[in-house]
């Protein structure tokens, strides 16, 4: 009889320890997850935005006096455009310098583009965090994963370049995935991919 009582006390004691050790993790909402991702972006160096400029974009930039045509080649298709003082305040060219070498294959080449990078540098923006899913990460107990949209920030970029950035071929946002881990009772961002 004593053995059964002892066994019962041990069982109740172990059950109590198990229940006491099973504390529920604090919830991680999509808004909180988005705040963690944005905080990471805000810690990173601001970046300029790469913009692909097509034929209508070249015309818009010339009309806005960001660049001006300085040379037309004998084939009447190729041309050189020099950045104006206003253009130098707005964009840089990938190879440096101040001359855009416009070299489409023919007059009907709708796919030809050149790339410029905005001088205005901004932090990327995180938005539209989806529902968070539980996941298993090596070395971590409680983990979650969420998909969101990473977007460029065109604050301080002249309107004509913002309009050009919305032309086909430009990518202003990307789908990303973020991993979160519960550490010392608080959620932390572990990885962005």
N, C-alpha and C positions, 0 to 999 in steps of 0.2 A: 504494500500500500504506500509506503514511504517513497518507493521508487517512482510510482505514478505521480505523486504530488511533486516530487523533485523534477521529474520530466516536464510536468505541466508548467511549473514556474520557469524553467529554462526556456520552454517554448514561448511563453508569454514575453519573457525578457528579450528573446531574439526577435520576435514579432515587433515589439516596441522599437527596437533599434532599427529594424528595416523601415518601419513607417517613419521614424524620426529622420532617417537618412535620405528619404525620398522627398526632398523639397522640390517643388515645381520651379522650373526656370522662368524668369520674367519673360513676358511676351515681347517679340520683336515685330513691330508693325511696319508696313511698307513705308510709311512716312519717316519713321525712325531710321530705317535702313537707308532711305534716300538721303537723309541728313548725314549719315556716316560717310556715304560715297561722296557727297558734295564737299564735306570737310576735307576729304583726301584730295579732291581736285583743287580746292582752295589753297592747300599746302604746296601744290606743285607750281612750277614756274608758269606764268601766263604765256600763251602761244599765239602767234599770228595764224590766220586761217588761209589755207591754200584754196585758191579759186581758179577754176578752169574758165578761160575766156574763149568763147566761140566767135564766129563772124559777127552776129548781131551785138555781142558783148564788146568786140573791138570798136564797132561803130558807136555804141553808147559811151565807151570810155573816151573816144576821140571827141564826141559831141560835148561831153562834160569837161573836156580839156585836161584829162589825166595823162594823155599821150597825144602826140601829133605826128602825122606822117612826114617823114623826112626824105624818103627815097622810094621810087617805084621802079621795079626791074623791067627789062625789055619784054618779058613774057606777060606783063600787065596783071600778073596774079600775085607775085611776091612783092612785099614792101617792108620797109623798116619804119618803126615808130619810136620816137624818143620820148621818154617820160618827161613831162613838164615839171616845173617846181612843185605844183600842186600834186601831181602824180607821185613824185618822190616822197611826199609826206604821207601818201596813202598806201603805196605798194612797193615791194622789192621784187626783183627778178631772181629766179633760182640760181642762175649763173653769175649773179652780181651785175654790175653795169647798169646802164640806163637805156639800152636799145632793145626793143622787142623786134625779133626777126620773124616776120609773118611769112610762112612758107607752106601754104596749102598745096595739095597735089594738082588741083584744077579749080576752075571757077565754081564748080558745083560741089566741091568738097565740104559737106555739111558736118563732117566728123572732126575736122582739124581744130585743135585748141592749143592755147599756150597757158602756162600756169603763172600766176602772180601770187604773192603772199602779202597779206595785209600787214601794214606797219603797226596798226592798233593790235596789241596783244591782250588777250583776255583768258580767263580761266574757263575750262570746259564746264558744261552744265549737265547735271543729271536730272532726269525727269521720267515720269511714267513707270515707277517701280511696280512690277506685277506681284502676284501673291507669292509669299515666301514658302519654300519647300524645305522640309527637314532633309538633311543629308549627313553622310558619314565622311569626315575628313580625318586623315591620319594625324595622330597626336592630339586630337581634340575630342572632347566629350560631346557636348551639344553644339550642333552646327546647322546653319540654314543657308539656302541659296536663293537668289532672286534675280530675275531678268529686268533690265531697265534700258532706257534710251540715253545715250551720251550725245550731246549736241554741242555744236560750236556756238560761240557767243560773238555776235557781230556789233556789240556796243562800240561806238566810236568810229565805225567804218562808214565812209561816205555812202549815201543812199544809192548812188549809181552802182557801186560795188556790191551792195547788198542785193540789188536787183539782179546783177549779173550772176551772183552766187546762187540764185534760184533758177538759173537756166539749166537745161538738161546736162547731165554729166557730172554735176557737182554733188558731193555727198556732204550734207550738213549734219547728219545724225547717223549713229551706228548703234545697233543692238549690242548690249554688253551683259555680262553675267558677273555677279558679285557673290563672294562667299563670306559668311559671318560666323563667328565663334563666340561662345559664352565663356568668358574668362573672369574669374574672381567675381562672379555675380553680375557682370556687365557685358553687353554685346560689343564686339569689336570687328572691324572690317579686316579680313585676312587677305583677300585676293580679288583682283578685277581682271577679267579676261574677255 
